[in-house]
Amino acid sequence: MHYGLPQQPAAEQGPHRPDVDARLTAELASVVAGARRRALRDGDRQVDTAHLLHSLLESDPEVRAVFDSGPQVARLLGYLVQRSIGYGLRWQSAVEDSGAVPVMTSGTGWSPVAAGAMDGACARAERRGDPRPRGVDMLAAVIADPDSRAVEVLGRAGVDPRELLRRIDAGCEEYAGGGDVAR
């Protein structure tokens, strides 16, 4: 069965550059495609940071390694699944917006915060000297905005996003080399 993936017309891309998808690794492109499919299945108008977080946790072992434990990841995935079956219904008619960028309200595409996270992940990779972002770059970018839905989900699961950012930043060299996360 073919699922139509939410696509965003050029006029609605806001800060999300059209060339970002082309700059993703195959693994991260798969994460983004998963987030798009999840948004479509959930009936959401836009891909938001919680969709990206969910897809990252499901598919990227490097991202899961940033968290304290397997039970912490399982608890997070539980909250995200609850969201997809009803927990997040209050979000379906609203646009995820931190107020930092103009809100685009028509069509299905990226929330302003998720679009900013895509750009933020690319910027993190560039600062590291890598032309393509990795999953940990995306994780850092989706939790960088304290008003993001991903941060809200983390808080409900008892996870401190500032601690995650510290772990990501502390393990930057290991991530660049593909090794284990420094704890």
N, C-alpha and C positions, 0 to 999 in steps of 0.2 A: 504494500500500500504506500502510495506517495503522500507525504505530508508537505503541504506548502509551508515554507519557512518564512517567518516575518521578515520582510525586507523594508528598507526605509528609502523613500524617494530622496533624491539629492537635496531637495529643498528642506527636508526635515532632519538632516543629519546634524545640525547644530555643530558642536565642537568635534564630532566624530568625522575624521578625514576619510574620504572614500578609499584611500590607499591602505588603510590600516589592515583590513582583511588580507591583503596581499603580503603584508609584512609578518604575518603570524606563522609560527611553526605549524607543522601538520597536527601536532598534538593540541596546540592551543586553538587552532582552527576547528578541531573536533569539539573542544570545550564550548566554543562560541556557537557552533551548530547545535550542540545539545541544549544550550541555554535558549536558543531560538525555538527549538522544538518544544521545550518545556513551557515557554511562554504561550505558544500556540495551543498546546494541550490544556493548559490552565485557563485559557480564555482571557489572558491578559492582553491589553492593547500594546504593551511595550515590554521589551526585554529589560529587566532591572538587575540590580546588583545581587539580589537574592537568587535569581536564576543563574547568574554567573557563579556565585558561591556554590550552589548546589551542584552544578556541572563540574566545577573544579574538584570538589570533594569526592565526587563519584569516579573521576577519571584520572586524577593526577597524584601518584604516590608521593611526589616531592612536596605537594601542598599538604597532604595528610600528615607528613612527617613534621611539619611545623607545629602541629598541635601537641598538647600534653600527652594524650593517650588515645588508644583505640576507643575506649568508652566515650571520650569527649567528642570524637568524630561521629560515633554512632548517635549520641545525643543530638548533635547538630543536624545530622541527616534526618533524624526523627522529626525535629521541628520543621525542617524544610519539606518533608513529605506531608506533614500536617497542613502546612501552608498550601500545598498544591491540591489538597482535598477539602479545603474549606477555611483553614486558619487565616489565609490571606485574602479572603473574599472582600474584605473592606478595602483592600488595595486595588482591586480590579478596575474600579472606575476612576482611580486617581493616578496621576503621573508622579513617579518618584522624582522629587526635585528638592535640592538643598538650597535653592535660591541663588546659587552661584552663576547659573547660566539661564538664558531665556527658555521658557517651557514651550515645547511644540506639542499641540494637543490633538492633531488629526493624524489618522493612519496608524499602522503598526510599525514600530521600529525600536529604537533604543530610547530608554529614559535618559534625560539629561545627565543624571549621575552616572549611569552605566556608560554612556558615550564618553564622558570625561574620564572614566576608569580605563577605557580602551586606550585613550590617548596617554593617560598616566602610565599604563603598563609599558607602552612603547618608549616613553621618556625615561623610565627606570632602566630599561634595557640599554638605551643609548648612553646613559650616564655610566653604566657598567662596561661599556665598550662592545656590547653585543647588538647586532643589527635587528635581532628578533626577540620579542619578549617571551618569557617562560611563564609557566603557571604561577610561580611564586611572585612574579612581577604583577600578574593580574590580581592575585590575592591581595598583595599590598595595596594596589590601586583601588580595589573595591571596598577596602576597609579604611582607606585614608579619610573619607568623608564621614564625620561622626553622625551625620543625618541620613546615611544610606540605609537601605533596607537590610543589607548584609550585616551591618553593625547592629541593627535592631535584633536580628535573628541571633547573632553571636551573644548579645547581652541576655536574651531569653534563655540561652543554653549555658549561661555562666562563663562565657569566654571573654577575656579582656582583649579587645582589638589592639590596644597600645602594646600589650605584651607580645602579641603576634607580630606586629611591626618590628619590635625590638629583635625578636628571633630571626625574622627575615633579614633584617639589616646585619645582624651579627653573623648570619650564615651565608652572606652574599658570595664570599669566595668559594664556599663549598658548592653553592648552587651553580656558579659559573663553571665549575669543574665537573658538575654532575655527581658530586659525592653526597654523603649523608649530611644531614642538618646538624650543626653544632648546637648543643644544648647548654 
